Amino acid sequence: MREADAGWAASLHRMWTSVVRITDRDELARLILPPLQALPGVVAVWGLRHAPGDGVLEYRWTGVPLEGDRRDLARAAAAGLIPPGLPELGFAGIVRDRFDLAGEPAGTILVAVDDTADVPMIRTCLGQVIEVTREAIRRLALRRAELAQQTRDALLAEASLQMDAVLDTTQTIRRIPRMAVPAIAEGCLVYVAEDGRPVLRGSVHVDMRRLAALLGDPAVTAHLEHLVSRALQGAAPPADTALLATRAADLQPLLARGQVVGAMVFLFDRDDAAIPPAGFLRDLAARAALAIDNGSRYERRRRDVLTMQQHLLPTRLPEIEGLSAAAAYLVGDRVIEVGGDFYDVVTAADGTTAALIGDVCGRGVEAAALTGMARHTLAALLQEGVTPARAMTGLNARLRLDGSWRFVTAGVASLRPAAGGVAVDWVSAGHPAPVVLRQKGDPVRGDGGGAPLGVLAVPRIAASRLFLETGDTLIIFTDGLTESRGPDGVMFEDDALGRTIDRLRDRPIGELVHELAAASASFGGAHTDDIAVLAIRAGLANEVNGDE
């Protein structure tokens, strides 16, 4: 007997030291059942994992297999009854013990013994195994809960990244339900409050045909709109899961900055244990609400910027005999502050046409005010017949007088009819050099030079001369066009400007400026700066002037 005691002590020690390494119930069964089976007089060891009510989720065994009618016998024994048929199996009796743990299915271990068994000892050993089992299941539950929490945290983090990756509200709303299905729920609907009423803007389900049938049922849509309307008012009633043909449903208001902007409806077909906690769904809805609100605020701000930017530019370009002109302006992809690019075309009393372009350093209200002042100052002076160099000197003096730290780059092209075409005098104050697109021949880059205005007491201005033959096009632009950078850091000017201009050679002038600006913006992606492009074409009077 002492040898049996010593052997059991070693087995019990091995069980306790192995508890920390158990990863699932199969391992647990392999750990605890064989040592009981090895006790003298033990014929079989049966384990039952109970379901709510009278059901059994799992059967495990050593010794006599627990199959067929024996399962009825085992259930009766687990209930404390003495079932018939024990002698036929070689059982003199069954020692029973049960373990319960909050939140986990209960379990029973049955030890079938013959006439030689030391029943008190076996009962003691079984009690000790029950303690090992209870601790192992407690640890498994904790590990499962930790893993579930890590998974939920990862889902929240990924959802935040995906939702914050764009500032377009429509794209954000489309992404939200895709983040939820199928990882979080079988279905997800996103409603947005518009004029105080709920409007369905996004929906995904693992079975889209089933979802389409649901949303095609007027009773279902009316019920959902009622739920969301009440949620917008702060009190959502329970969902009718039978009507929604789902096992469970959860509605979470989309609350951002103290305002309800909509609601998310989660549809579940999974077991209750697999449904995420309400706190997790609330966190996901809060992040979705913030992403939607950020997108809406960005879009409103961007609309305001675009409107203000248009007021800083000429409404239309003048019609000039023998010349056609067009301009394009693109606001940077993610910009929500007014930029400083400007352009204009004016005609002096002597018939000289002046095309001007410039770029004020920085963005925002102060830059916008300076942009308006710079454009109108140059345009007014040039229209009065002041030479471009003197006009720039006057703007430089004004900038210095105002004491602004911002500087301005500017370029003016003075165009005069000449034998065989148009003479162009280009004056630059730190501005990118123009390009002449020849109707026949390769594009020609002019000269830049000079220094930005507002920096030096006496401005440094560069001058050069170009010539346009009939059909040639002068293209002037801000550095947003040339300095747009691709993913590899290469600038549009170095990689694609020449071939893009050459590709657009035969396009109408309006298409040319817009496609050139768009090509640069596409090249630079999300990091594009504002782009202004102004083009003057010689001798093609049939083209219509235009700007944007």
C-alpha positions, 0 to 999 in steps of 0.5 A: 500500500505504501508503494501505491501511495508513493506512486500516487504522490508522484502522479499527483505531483506531476499533474500539478506541475503540468497544469501550467502547461495545459493548453486545451481539454484534450491535454487535460484528459490525457493528464488526469485520466490515466493516473486514476486508471492505474490505481489498483482495482480501477476498471474504467475512468469516464469523464463527462462535460455537461451542457446546460440542462441534462445534456452532455457536451463531451465524453472522454474515457480510459479503460472500458470505452464510453460508447453506445448505451454506456453513455446512458449509464454514465449520465445516470451515474453522474446524476447520482443514480445506481444504474443497472448493468454494472456487473456485466461490465465488470463494475462492482461500483462507481466512485463519482465526483463533480466540479463546477466553475463559474462561467464554465460547463460543469464536469463529472469524473466517474471511476468504475472499480471491481471488488479488489479496489480500495474505495476510500483511497480511490475517493480521496485520489479522485477528490485530488484530481478534481482539484487539479481539474478545477485549477486547470480549467480555471487557467484555461478560461483565463488564457482563453479570456486573455486571448479573446481580449488580445484578439478584440484589441487587435481588431479595434486597432486594425479597425481604427487604422482602416477607418482613419486611413481615409478622410472620405466619409463615403469610403469610411462608412463602406469600410466600417461594416467590412471591419466587423464582418465576419470577425465580430458579427455575421452582419453589420449595418451602418446608419447615418443621421441626415436631417434628423433621420436615419439613412442606411449608408453601409451594410455587409453580411456573410450571406449577402443574398439573405441581407438583400432579402431582409432589406427588401422587406418593408417590415424589416426596414421599418423596424430597423429605422424605428430602432435607429431613430430611437437610438438617435434620441438616446433610447433604443428598444430591443430588436425583434430578432425573429423579424430580423431572422437572426439569433441575436442583435445589438444596436450601438449609437455612433456618438462623436464629440457629444453628438449622435451621428448615427448607429451601428446594428450588429447581427449575430448567428453565433453562440452567446459565448462567441458574441463580443462583450457590449463594451467592445461593441461600444468601443468599436462604434465610438471609433467608427463615429469619430472616423465618420465625424472626422471625415465630415468635418474634413469635407466641410473644411475642404469645401470651404477651402476650395470656395475661398481659394476660388475667390483668390483667383480670377473668375475667368481669363480675358479674351486676347486677340491672337492668343488663347489662354487656359488655367487649372488649379488643384488644391493639395490632396489632403489640404484643409488650409487655403494655399498661396498659389495665384495667377492672372492674365491682364492687358496693358493699354499698349496692347502688351499681354502680361501672364503672371503667376506666383506662390506665397510661402505657407498656408492659412488665413494670413497666407490667403490675405497675402496671396490676394494682395500679391496678385492684385498688386502685380495685376494692377501695376502691370495693367497700368503699363508698369514694367514687370521688374518695377511691378515686382519691386513695388510688391517687394517694397510692400512685403517689406513694409508689412513686416511679414516673414512670408516670401513670394516667388513670382513670374511674369511673361510679357507677350507682344506680337512679333514677326512670325509669332509672339515675343515673350519677355520672362521676368522671374523672382525665384520662380520655376522656369517656364516651358515652351511646348513647340507645335513642332519639335521638343519642349524647351525649358526657359530660365528661372532665377532671381530671388523670392520677393520680401527677402531682400531690400533690393529685389534680385530679378532675372530676365530672359526672352522666349519666342512663340511660333504659331501653335506653340504654347507657353506653360507657366506653373507653381512648384507644386507641379514640378516638385510633386514626388513619387513613392521613391522620392523622385520629383515629377520634374525629373521623371515625368514632366517632359514626356507628359507635356509631349504627350499633351502636345496636340490637346486643346489648351484647356485639356492640356492644363487640366491633364498636366495638373492631374498627372502631377497630382497622381504622381505625388499621391496623397502628398501633393501640394497645391498646383497652379498651371497657366498656358498661353498658345499663340495664333490659334484663335479658334480655341476658347479661353478657360480657367478653373 
